[in-house]
Amino acid sequence: MAYRLRYLRQEDIAQVTEIDLACFPTMMPVPNYLTELSNPLAHYIVLADDSLVSAERSGTTIPGFSGIWMMAGEAHVINIAVRPERRQEGWGELLFIGLFQLARRLKAIMLTLEVRVSNKAAQQLYAKYGLTERGCRRAYYTDNREDALIMTLDDPGCPAYDAALSSLRQEYTLRWRRETELESI
């Protein structure tokens, strides 16, 4: 398959910014992903599809991306974004698996994120991977002042969690017929 998870590159910035605007139109300003490339705290991955070369683009098409910031051993999920026309195809889960692998590779002692209280599908996905609700940030989202649930997993690199993660990755691979490995650097 032509799909792979890999680290964000400078040539991906235009597509990542386009996806960000489509997925989070009310979250302004859009992050400067070029600056994020040189930010030692920021770690972004993209879902790269070399088989979808369109007439207006040469090279890789990016259906989605995600990122974490590593601070004091904590992997904080910044975003998971998939082009609207590519949703419901399992890409968000694949990107989350990639972030999970990245957090483990970076030896995170905690993986945490905020999710809209109305986004039940995302909450179910995160719970499936072991994150639990730890609190609430009131009026967190600036577009509609919606609350955000704080979901966290302690010690994502714990050896006791290896079997569960392996099983979940295998389940994903069987369902979607895709590999789940994050490209190594």
Secondary structure, 3 states (H helix, E strand, C coil): CCEEEEECCHHHHHHHHHHHHHHCCCCCCCCCHHHHHCCCCEEEEEEEECCCCCCCCCCCEEEEEEEEEEECCEEEEEEEEECHHHCCCCHHHHHHHHHHHHHHHCCCCEEEEEEECCCHHHHHHHHHCCCEEEEEECCCCCCCCCCEEEEEEECCCCHHHHHHHHHHHHHHHHHHCCCCCECCC
